[in-house]
Each structure stands twice: as structure tokens, then as C-alpha cells.
């Protein structure tokens, strides 16, 4: 068992973008990287085989809140952890459930001890503390596990953000203590990433980044963004934090975002991303392409027999037509969601692979400035 390591390979001369390698016990991850979200032990509408062969995903996510509620840690432990349960033999990251608790604002109570919440499944009451969230993530068995934090809403006033940050920092200390008191269950290392919070207040973000950096973790995360704030605020907070977090450790921006968001934040020094957008939007008929987004439910595609995306890399792009995929969505066929999910995830992974290649070439900044306006168009 070896602790996660990060090798910084290249810097882009025109920005703060960088390319590196993260090494875990389940394999190597080339950065910058996008991580498909597999909330309940599965990336919706796609098989693990397609994730590996077509999408070429190097790491996926699981969600502590959802996996804790269903199937439950007893089943996951009996299976030998999430890797064995879902058949994914590459790295896995689990978030702590903090964001899900945040999104259950009508059904939870927060204090310094932890969070009491009601299950969205059956209304049963549960308690998450920094200690039992570490225990749950030990049982799930991800390679990278996240600290339990509170994600403040946007907007919130300074007093709330300050109180929330104090709780997050107290919880982080308790997470490290608990993790150091316990051992992995499945014979490989689990790496705890702290999370920087502080809403959109510069002094709080700076304080949190310095506190997190002082922990000497194998990697660090930036949370509490892409929760409704303007993109300008997201970028400002991201840059501020990236300038403080250690450069020899991977930086993970949680829950971000659109293709343009990802490229802009790569330019600020972020290495890792996740977001439900490519899969959720796929199930609603939205495709991301190099020339902008396509709504496959629109009638304009009804008689368009051109290939789904001639510039795409997925096999679905060169097999199905726009008219056919539009028909599948109109008929509410499950194949529509599968095709769209394959396309979008393939696009997102190709986007970060291309970004990495441009960083290595030293041309990332120029390429990013040229491509971002196209990505934001609606076709």
C-alpha cells in the first residue's frame, strides 16, 4: 500500500494550467482529469465496460450519502468494497455526503457535533458526524475520500459563512483524527482530501486555504462553488485558493461544471473536476459538442439525417443520426439516454485530454481562448 503521489510534469507558459500524474493503488490518473459521477455505485445510463473502453474514464465518483442509505455499508463490506461490488478496477473517489446534506436544507439540522437528516428514501432519521463519515468511507473503500464539511448556500451573509467555516475546520481535524485511529479494510491506501470553504468572501477563502494547506494532505479540494454564484466569483475564488494550496499536490474543484468552466479553471491551476452535468443533461436531451450544445428534443432535428456528431470520438457519434436520436427522445426510449450519456462523457474526457496535450505543447492558453466561445454556443 502506498500513499497517493502527484508528479507535476508540465506548466503552460501562458496560464497557470499544469499537467501531472496522480498515482493510487488502483492506477495512475493523468491530469487535468474529469471524473464521471457514479452517485449510487453506477454512472447512470452507462456500463462500466463503456466507461473504460469508449469514454476512457480513469477515475469515477461514488457518493457517501447515497451509498450509506442504499445498498448500505453492510452489503458493501460483504462485497469487499465498492470496487468489487460494481466491478470498477480503477481509482474511485467518494464525496463525504456534505453536499447532499446541504441540498436537504428542509430535512436536516446542523450543529458542531454533526448533521441530523431525514432519508429522502423513507424519511428515516440519521446522524452524520466527521467520525462516522470516515468510518462509512472506510467501508465503501474509495482510493480518495473527502472530509466532512458544511457547504454554505449562495447567497449567504458573512456571519453565516464564518460560522460555517469554523465548523468545517473543526470537523476536518476530527476527520484526520478518526482516520488515523482506523485502518483500511481492503488492503489499499485511502487518501483524505480536505475541502476549502468560505463562500465568496476573500478573507474566509484565504483563511480556509491556509488552514487546509497546513494539514499536509496528499491532495486538496475546493468546495462551495458552482452553487449559484456568478462565474466571475467562481473564478476569482478558485484562483485565490489555487495560489495558496501547495503546488506539489493535486487540486480538486468539486462540482464544476460546464466545458467552458472546466477550461477556465484548468487555466487557474485546477487538476481534478467532477460534475453531474454531462450525464444529467444527457438524460434530458442536451449534447455537448466542440461547436456548442444541442438540444436533441428540438423539432429542428426531426429530418436531419446527418451523423450525431461527425467531430465526436464515441462510436455512437458515427453510427446514429440526429433524426434517429431525436426520435428516441420523443418516444422516451431508454436508448436515447444511453447514447446521449456516452456522447457527453466521451466529450468531457476528450476535452480534458486535449487540454492536457495543449499544456504539454505549451499552447493551452491560446487554444482555450479560441475554443471557449464556441463551447458556449447553442446550436
N, C-alpha and C positions, 0 to 999 in steps of 0.2 A: 504494500500500500504506500502510495506517495501523495504528498500534498500537491494540490493544483499548482502548476507553474505557468508563467507567462513569459514568452520570448518576444520582445519588441524587434521587428525586422526592418521596417521602413517607415520614414516620415515623408509626408507630402510637402514639398518645398513651398507651396502656395497656400497652405492652410495648416490646421493642427491635426489633420487626419493622419492615422497611422495604421499599419498592417502588422499583425502579430500572430503568434500561435499560443493557444491555451492547451495545456496537456493535462488530462484527467486519467483516472484509472480505466475509464471506458473509451478512451480515444482522444485524438487531437482535434481541435477546433480552429479553423482558420478565421481570423478576424480582419475586418469587421464582419459580424455574423448576425443573421436574423434567425430567431428561434420560433418555429411554429408552436402555437398554444394548444396543448392537449389537456384541457381542463380536467376532465374526469377519467384520465387514463387513455384517452384517444383524441387524436386530432380529427375533428368532425368531418365526416364525408370522405375520408381517405384512408387507405390501408397503410400499415407500416411498410409494406413492400414498395408501394408507390412513393412513400416519403423518402425512402432510401434511394431507389433506382431512378425515379423521374425527377423528384424535387431535389434530391441530393442534400437533404437536411442532415446537419451534423450534430444537432442537439435539439431536443424538444422540451416543452414545459409540462409539468403537472401542477395541480392546484391543491394545496393542503386542505382548505375548507371543504371542497367538493369530495376529495378522496376520503377524508375523515368521515364524512356523512354517508358516503356510498362509493365503494363497497364496504368501507370500514377498515381500520388498521389490522384487525384480526385476520381477515382474509388476505390482505396484502402480506402480512408476516408469514402466514402459512404458504403463500405462493413463493416466498423468497424475495419479496420486494417488488416494486413496480416494474423494474426491468424484466424480471421473469414473468410477471403477471401479464404484461402486454406484449412481450416478445421484442422489445426495443433494446438492442445491444450496444447502442451508442450513448453518449452522455445525456443525462436528464437534469433539469433544474426544477425545483419546486418553489413556488412563492409561499409566503407564510400564512396566507389567508387574511392578512391585514386589509388588503384592498376589498375583498369580498365582504368583510365585516363593515368596512366603510360604506359600501354600497347598500347595506341593510340598515340604513340610518333609522328606519321606523321600528326596527326589531332588535335593537341592541343597546346596551348600557356600558359605558367605558369608565373605568377608574384606574388608579395606579396598579391595582392588583392584576387586572386583565380586562377581558371583554366578555360579558354575558350576552348571548344572542339566541334567537329562535331559528331553528332549521327552516329553510324555505321549502323543504320536502314535506314535513309532517308537523311543523310547529313545536317540536320538542326543544327544550332549553339546554344550552351547552355553555361551557366556560372555556375560553382560550386564555392561557397565560403564556408568558415567554417560556416557561419551563415545559409545559405540556405541548406547546407547538414544536419545540426542539425534539421532544420525545416522539411526536407524531411523524415529524420529518425523518427521524432516525428509522422509524418503522417503514415509511414509504421507500426510503433508500436512495434518494437522488444524490447525484455527484455534487451539485451545488444547492445549498439550502439557504433560504433567506431569513434574516432576522424578523422577529415580530415587531411591527411598528404600527403607529396610527397615521393614516393618510388624511390630512385635514382637507375639508371641502374647499372649492373655489366658488365664489369668493368667501373669505373669512377675515375677521378683524385680527389685528396684531396680537391682542391679548389671547385669543383662542390659539393662534399659531404658536405663540410662545409656550403656552401650557401643553399643547400637543407635542411640541418638540422636546420639552422636558421629560414627558412620559416616554417618548420614543427612545431617548438616550438612556433612561433608567432601564427600560426593557432590554436594550441592547446589551448592557452589562450583565443582566440576568441571563440572556441568551448564551453569551460566552461562558458564563459560569456553569450553566446546565450542560452545555455541550462538552465542556472539559471534564465534567463529572461522569459522562457516559461514553460508550464506545459504539462504533458502527456494528450493525447486526450481520452484514453480508460479506465482509471480507474486503471492502474497498473504502477509500477515504471519502468523507463528506466534508465539504468546504463551506464555511459560513460567510456569507456576504452581508455586511451591514448596509443600511439604507439611509441616505441623506434625505432629510425632510426640511421644512421651513417655509412652505408655501411660496409666495413670490416676494418675500421680504429678504433683501440682500444680506442684512446683518445676520439673520437667522440661518440662511443658507450657508453663509461663510462659517458661522459657528459650528453648524452641524457637519460640514465637510471637514473642518479641522478636527472635530471630535472623532468622526469616523476614521479619518486618516491615521489618527493616533493609535488605533486598535491594531494596526499591522496585519489586517486580514489579507487573505490570498487574492481577494478581489473586492470591489466596492460597487454599490448600486446608488442610483439617483431615483427617488420616488416622488410621488405627489405632483407630477406634471402630466400634461395631457388629460387634465380633469376639468377642462372648460376655460382655462386661461388663454389669452391671445397667444398666437405663435411667437410673437416678439418676446413675450415674457418667458415662454418656454426656452427659447434660445438664449436669452440673457442669463437665466438661472443655470442652464446647462453649462454655458461657457465659464461662468463664475466658479461652479463646483469642479469642473474638469481641470481648471487651472490650479486647484488646491489638492485634489486627490492625487496620490502618488502615480507617477508616470510609468513605473515598472509593474503596475498591477492593472488587470482589465477593469474597464469602467462599463457598467451596465445601466442603460437608461430604460426604466421599466414602463411598459405600456405604450410605447411610441413606435410607429404611428403611420402616417401616410408615406408613400415613397419619397416625396419631397422632404418631409420632416426627417426621415432617416438620413438622407444625403446631407442635409444641413447640419445635423447633429454629428455625423461622421466628421464633418469639417471642423467641428468644435472639439474633437478628441474622444468621442464615444466609440466603444468597441463592440457592444452587445445590445441587441434590441429584441423586443417581443411585442406582439400586438394581435388582438383578435380580428383586426380589420380585414386582412386578406381572406380569412375563412368566413367570418360573419357576413361581410359584404358579398362574397361569392354566393352564399346561400340565398341572398336577396337579388341576385342577378347582376351585380356590378363586377366588371372585369377591369383590372389594371393593365395598361399596356405602355410601351415606350412613347406612344403618341397621346396618351391621356386615358381617361376612364370611359368605359362603355356600359350603358345600361341595357342588358340583353332583353329586358321586358318591353322595351320601346317598340312600337309598331314599325318604325323605320327599318328594322332588320328583318321584317317578315318575308321579303322577297330578295334578300341579299344572300346569294349562294357562294359568296367568296369564303375562303377559309377563315376559321375563327380568329386566328392571329398569325399571319404569314411571318411576322418577326419573332414569334414566340418560340420557346425551346421545348415545351411539353409536347408529347405525342398527340394530345388532344387538339392542339393548335393546328396541326397539319392533317387532321382526319375529319373533324366535324366542321360544318359550315355555320355561319351566323344564323341563317334562317332555321336550321335544324335545332340549334341550341335555344333560339328564341321560342320555337315551338315547344320544346321540352319544359321551359319555364311556364309558358302559357298553360300547358297541360298539367303542371305541377308534378312532373315526373322526377323521381329521385335522382336519375342520371344527370339532370341539369345541375344539381348541386355538386355532384361528384366532379363533373367536367370543369365547372367554374372554380372549384376549390383547387383542383390540380393545376389549372392555369395560373391562378393568383399566387399560390405558394411557389410554383416554379418561377414566376416573375420576380417575386420578392427575393428568393435565393439567388437568382441570376443578377439582380440589382446589386446585392452586396458583393457577389463575386466579381462583378465588373468594377465596382468601386475599389475593391482590393487590388485588382490588376492595374487600375489607373494610379493608385497610390504608389505601387511598386515602380510604375513607369515614370512617376513624378509629374503626371498631368491631371491629377484628380480635380484640383480647384477649377481649372478651365472647363473640364468636362462637366463637372457639377453645375456650373453656372449656365452652361448651354442646355443641359437636359432638364433641369428643374422646371422651367416654364412649360415645357412640353408635357411633363408628367401631370401637371395640374389642370390641363385642359379637359373639357367634356366633349366627347365625340358624338 
